[in-house]
Amino acid sequence: MMISTSKMSVTPGVQPSSESPLYSSPPPTSLPLRTIPGSHGWPLLGPISDRLDYFWFQGPETFFRKRIEKYKSTVFRTNVPPSFPFFTNVNPNVVAVLDTKSFSHLFDMDLVEKRNILVGDFMPSVKFTGDVRVCAYLDTSEPQHSKLKSFAMDILKQGSKTWVTEVLGNLETMWDGIESTISKSGSASYIIPLQQFIFKFLMKSLVGADPSVSQEIADSGYIMLDRWLAVQLLPTVKIGILQPLEEIFLHSWAYPFLLVSGDYKKLCDFVKKEGKEVLRRGETEFGLSAEDSLHNLLFILGFNAFGGFSVYLPGLMSRIVSDKTGLQEKIGTEVKEKAGSTLSFDSVKEMPLVMSLVYETLRLSPPVPTQYGRARKDFILSSHDSVYNIKKGELLCGYQPLVMRDPKIFDDPESFKPDRFMNEKGSELLNYLYWSNGPQTGSPSTSNKQCAAKDYVVLTTALFVAYIFSRYDSIVGDSSSITAVEKAQ
């Protein structure tokens, strides 16, 4: 399903392989064996205390940082939400792994399993996905996983035929609208236009469906997906509204599918009607049932692709529009020199600064902040300075924004350096860029859980940046809006 490695490779000099040492068991080591520090605390009370720290008193990043300092270790025991009172079937006990070396164990399928742990031990009701356990919740050992991962990769392969055209065409529409709003009002929010752009190009590329054939889907399809995502994930994310209201109403129980059942039915009906070709391939070429094809396609569209881009692209935009270091001028120069007559995946791969900017944003602001894996067997886990005994069944939790600030790997790790991944040294760092449920130098396959669209995300984002600076010499704004644009000369 992926475009071939020769076409999609974005890391010259590094051989991407799912069998690389980053995926295999660590070799014997002379590091000292250490008992895992930390504690899960008293039953009920420990998880509640950690939950309040995580969401209310500290926030996720400070929560993990303080415990690293307390235990003098990047590996320790703690609890992560959701937890008591109304999550009695969820075990919040985890072993945190917060450096690149310990974190990499999460991608070794010989050591960990991923059955039903996309968001830790909590799994939203399967009613959100048509009573189907979609691929993201399957372990690689389950026979259905291989069929569904192959289907996902095929969706991307078929979508690649129109992907670039759809991205560029919908970007033109988006920026025409932003310019018009700025001329009328003096500023324009880019949050909603971004979501509309993401929804339209993904629906055309992945489903093969034009949202405009249904006025309701064209106008509100992205809102339906937002609601569907939010109701599933609210118990696990910090919103930042007035406390204690957030704790009481958002983090205390799982919300029922009934709240978004109407939205989901409309999306299902639309995809059934307009995405017949993709659904047919799922059944005839991959041996899937009609329901498996439909609900996995919707999950890929809504959760993986739309959800991921909706988190990632606004952060990228904010960094670009608020920059005061001359980055925009440098990107503009590179784009004008390298773009040629038209923008494409091939042309953006020749833009090292643009590519590095994309990687650096993924390092500091990964679309999915936490990764999990359950120990498939007893094994020895290594950090940079110690080894630890992990018992079968223990749940490992990695918080990526901290892992990607590992000072043993990244110089000045807290700083945003757009050129960090340039040149040979930068290419080597891609071995430790883990935003996609695996290293950037890895390859998605049916035998691992790496994001099938890993390379599409990187190259689409690079295309997004390159388009902006082929159209403008500069853009000015803040974390949610644009106040001025200067057309390219």
Phi, psi and omega in degrees: 000329175285150169299149187304156182302322181296330180278325190258355184301132181234011181227076181306139175087354179240128181271107180287130179205134177289352178257013181294163180303337181292341180260344188264167180299142181295145180289166176307145186221157177263008179296149182290143174281128183233140172292136182296120180285174179091179185203153173272354177074187178294146175308139182070307184291319180299308177300322179295316179300315180293323178298317180294321175298314186298315186263329194247297190281333185235318190089156188305312185294313179295323176308309182285321180299315182296326180283329171300314180295317183296315186266356182053044184202144174268003176235123181198165178269140176199189176237146174234148179292163001277164182208190178320144020261336189251021175241054186293342180263010181246127176264113184276359183289126179222163165253113179286136177234108196235023169232164187298326184287312179290324181298326184296340177298336181294346183252004179267104185289349172285335185260325185234155173243160186236021183294115174061031182230038176300320177240054181076210181283352178272132175229122176301157180304142177293351175298332177295343180233043173063031183063026178245132170280105185283170189304324183299336181261004181264147172275156181296340180282346180278127185307325182294335182300314182298317179299314185287323177293320177297320177298316179299317181291328177291321177303317180292319180298314179292322180292336182298341181293331182238001189304305184296317179300317180292320178300309184293320180295318180284333172295320178299316178298317181299311184286331172300316180293319179296316178300316181297319180293320178298318181295331181272320191244350180090346175200161180215129173291140177254001183292306180292315176303323177297314181295322178296317177300312182300313182299314185293314183288328179288320179298319179290318186281317185272319184264338185073026184241138177266113182302335185293346179287347174233115183301321182294317179291320179298318183279324192233003183302318181292328177291321177300317179293321177302314181294317180299317177293314185299315184295328177288321194256352183309322181294347188247359186236147175274125181265321180090027176268186185297120174273148008270012183299321180299315181296317185291316190259339184253330189248008187261342180202163176278137180276145185282149177301333182308329182297333183234013183299323179295316177301313185294322178297319179297318178294318178299313181299320180295314181293322177301319184280316188262346181249033186302322183295316179295316181295323178297318179297322179301321182280313187277327185260339183237003175068029181268155173285164179301320181290318177300315180298313184297308188283331173289322176298316179294324179292318177300314180296307192274316185272302184293304189276299181298314180298315180296311179296325182293332176278319190280312188295322176300322178295320177297315179301316181301317179296321182290310188287337182264002184292138178238015187258002183091010181299318182300318180297319180294318178295316180302318179297315181297316181298316182293328180283326190256343189292329185069211184281339181206153177275143180201172174300321180295320183289323181288334177295342178266013180247086187299324180290318178299314179298317180295321176302317179298313181296318182294325177292321176295326178296311185276332184225066180297141182300326177245111188284334184239144174234149182226155172202140178258132183302123180283337182200172171295137175203167178264121179260135181250136165255191179293331189235356183208167170238155186220146175276122175252132181264147177309133178096346179289143181263123177264141181228124176245129177261103192299320180302332175274319178304320182282004172247027180296113184291345178280347180247316187250124175293141179044059193294338182280345185272145174275111182239099185300335182263012186303323187261018178274158175067184186297317180298319178295322178298322178296326180294340179295341174298339185245010177268102194254024188299337192256025184068038180163171180287153178301333180275000178274169179238128176298140178207173179290345182265001177224178182250019180292144181308123181299330184262019184312307183288329177295321179298312182298311185287326176295319179294320177297320177296320177302311180295315182297322178299314181305315186268002163273339182263326185233149169276330177202153173224143184235137178180205181219207187287353181216349186217164177241133183252339181200146173226145176243116183299146179294141179278000000 
